Amino acid sequence: MKKFSGGMWSVKILTGGKVYLEGKWQCNVDIVVEEGKILDVAPRGKYAEGEVIDVKGNYVCPGFIDIHVHGCKGRDVMDGSVESLEVMSEFMAQHGTTAFLATTTTHGREEIRKSLEAVGDALHKDIKGAQILGIHLEGPFISPNAKGAHDEKRILAPSRENFRGLVGDYEGIIKMVTMAPEAEGARELVNYLTDKGILVSMGHTMANYEQCMAGFEWGMTHVTHLYNAMSPFKHREPGAVGAALDRDGVTVELIADLVHVHPAALRIAVAIKGSDKVALITDAMSATGMGDGDYILGGLEVVVKEGVARLKDGGNLAGSTLTQDQALRNLVLIGIPLEDAVKMLTEVPADIIGIGDKKGRIKKGLDADLVILDEKLHVNCVFIKGIQIQS
C-alpha cells in the first residue's frame, strides 16, 4: 500500500478494496477523502485528481468504536493522566479502534474526578490515535452482589446528588452510565440522566426479570457486558440476561475474548438480538498489550496469567486483555459472518451513543475513519479523519 504524508494532497482516493457498505462487501468502488471527511463513495475511476492509495484487494471497514475500555499498554483511564490517554489512544489505533469511550471504575470521588478532568483536557488536544468520545461511567451506582472487579467499599447509592457530586463540572462529557436498576433511587437517577441525554446502561446487577423490565421502562436502553456480573438466565427466573434478550430495542455489549462468554452463548445472543443490537467491546484493562504479570484495576490487585485477568483476591474476572481486531477474528472463528462482526464493531456502537451520523459507516459526509484488513483479518493500516496513523 502506498504511504503518504498528511497534508501533501487535498484529496485521497482509496481504491482496489473490498469495501463494507450497508452490510455487504462491494468491489469496484473508490472512497474519496477530503479534509477528514468522506467526500464520496463512487464507482472506481470516477475521480482522477488526488493521491491514489491502492489497498490491493484488502477489506476496507469503518473504524472500530469501543464504548467500554478501561486501559491498555500499562495505562488506565483511572490514572487521571492525559499522557496515559494518549498512550492508550495510540495503542488502540494500531488494532483498528478509531474512537472510544474512556471507561472509569468504581473508585473514590477524588480519583474519578481526576480521571474526568484528564479526559476533559484530552478532548481539547490533538491526540495521534483513537479519538476520545467522552466518558463511560461504569459504576459506582451498582449492586454489591454483582460488583465483579469493582471495589465494594466505593459503591454509592444512585441519586442526583451523588451523581452531581461525583462528576461536578464534567457532566457534559459523560456519555454513558452503567447502573443497577434494583438499587433504591435508581429510577430517579435514570430519569435525570435520560433527560440530560446520557445513555443509561443496565449492568452489575442481581435484579430479577421484573426489576429489569421496569428499568427498561424507565429509560435504560442498553446492557453492559451481557452475561457478566448480572443475574443469570434460569428457566423459572430469566434474570437480567433473560430480560435483555427478551426486550426488543435494547442493545447489549459482548466481550468476545472467548473467556468471559462461551462461544455458544455468544452465538445465542447474536441470534436472538440480531447483529444490529449487539456491540462488541473489549472491557480491556492496563495489561492489554503488555503480557502476564501483576496489575491494578480500580484500586484492586489483578493477576494476569495466560492473557486472562483475575482479581488477586477472589479470582473474579477483572476486565480483559482483548483488542477489537482480535474480537473480530474470534467471532469469525466461532461462525459469525464477517459482515455481522464488522457491524457490531462499527455501526452498532456508533448508533448506541448517538454518533451514527458522524461515524461507524463508510458514507458520504461522515468522518473518514477507516480500517484496512488483510485476508487473515489483521490490521494493515488505519485512517482517522483521513490521516493514516498506522501501516
Secondary structure, 3 states (H helix, E strand, C coil): CCCCCCCCCCEEEEECCEEEECCEEECCEEEEEECCEEEEEEECCCCCCCEEEECCCCEEEECEEEEEECEECCEEHHHCCHHHHHHHHHHHHHCCEEEEEEECCCCCHHHHHHHHHHHHHHCCCCCCCCEEEEEEEECCCCCHHHCCCCCHHHCCCCCHHHHHHHHHHHHHHEEEEEECCCCCCHHHHHHHHHHCCCEEEECCECCCHHHHHHHHHHCCCEECCCCCCECCCCCCCCHHHHHHHHCCCCEEEEECCCCCCCHHHHHHHHHHHCHHHEEEECCECCCCCCCCEEEEECCEEEEEECCEEEECCCCCECCECCCHHHHHHHHHHCCCCHHHHHHHHCHHHHHHCCCCCCCCCCCCCCECCEEEECCCCCEEEEEECCEEEEC
